[in-house]
Amino acid sequence: YNKLLEFISYQGGDVNSLPKSRKVYEIKSDKSGYLINLSSLELAKLSMYLGAGRENKEDVIDYSAGIIINKNINDKVEVGDVILTLYTNKDLNNVNIDNLFIIGNEVNYDYRLIYEIIE
């Protein structure tokens, strides 16, 4: 996010004129442990619901909508820590956030960004 703001400034844009969402939701941990997984698919679905993507080509993108991921995989998490911050102009009344991330008791040692190099 900060790098995006830097790019906008370098190109002569006004970062203060960026659209701002009316609603901000913090998704907090309800237990202590380690953040061992974030579901990319569930985050993508949520992002689309917030307005940051399209389900159909006719859908309008809300440029103020989005998600900030506040914790990284294997970060220590305490009860009440903010894992995700959601920005939207919609209500989140019927949104299921149960499958967005997993907090476990141990570090995820199998977390790899690259699984195999194919030559």
N, C-alpha and C positions, 0 to 999 in steps of 0.2 A: 504494500500500500504506500509506504513512504517512498519507494523507488518510483512508483507511478506518479506521485505528486511531484517528485524531482523532474521526471520527464516532461510533465505538463509545464512546469515553470521554465525549463530550458527552452521549450518551444514557444514561449511567450504567452502561454495560457494563464488564466487566473484561477488558481486552485480554490479561491473563496467562492467562485461562481458555480462549482460543481453541485449537482442536485443532491439534496439531503432527504433521507426518508423521514417520515413522520413518526415511525415507531422503531424502537430498539429493544430487542429481547436478549437477555443473557441466559444461556443454557449452562447451568451449574452442575457440578458433580454432587451426587447424593451419597458418595462414599469415598474413602481414602484408598490410595493404592497407586498404580501406574497406568497411564494411558497406553493401552497395548494395541488398540486398533481404532481407526476411523473408517467408516464405510463410505468409500468414494461414490458408490451408486446412490446411497441414501442422501448424501450431501448434495449430489447433483439434482436429485428429485426435489429436495427441499429448496435449493437455490432457484429452480424453475418455478416452484410454487410461490416463492417470495417475489418473483417478477423479474429475476435476473436472466431468464432464458425463455425459450419458446417451446411450446408443445406442438404448435401448428405454425405454419409460416405467416398466418394472419395475426398471431398474437403480438402484442406490443411489449417491447422490453422496457422495464422500469430501470433506468440507469442509476437510480439511488439505491436499488436493492442489492443485497449481497450478504456474504458470510465472512467473518474473520475467525480464523482458527487460532485460538489463544494458547493452546498447548501443543507440543510436539509429541510424536510417538515416543514412549518410554519416559516421559516427564513424570516426576512425582506429583501426585494430585491429592489435595486435601478436600474434605467436605466443604462445599460452598465455593470452591475455585471455579472461575468462569472458564469453561472449555470452548464454547462458541459464542460469538456475538452475531445476532441476526439483524439485518437492516431491511425494512420493508414498509410499504404503505398499507399492508393488509393486516387483518386480525389473524392470530394463530390459534383460534378456538379448537379446531379439529385436527391439528397437526400432531402426528405421532413422532416423538423424538427418541423413543426407546432404542431404536436400532442405529443411531448415528455413531455411537462410540462405545468402547468397552473399557472399563476400569478393572484391572486385575491386581492380584497380590504380588506378582513378580514381573520383572522386566521381560519384554518380548525379545528373546535372543534370536528368533527366526526372522526378524524384520530386516529385509534387505531391499535396497532400491533396485539393484541389478541382480537378476537370478542367473543369467547365462549370457555369454557373448557368442553370437553366431557369426562365423566368418565365411 
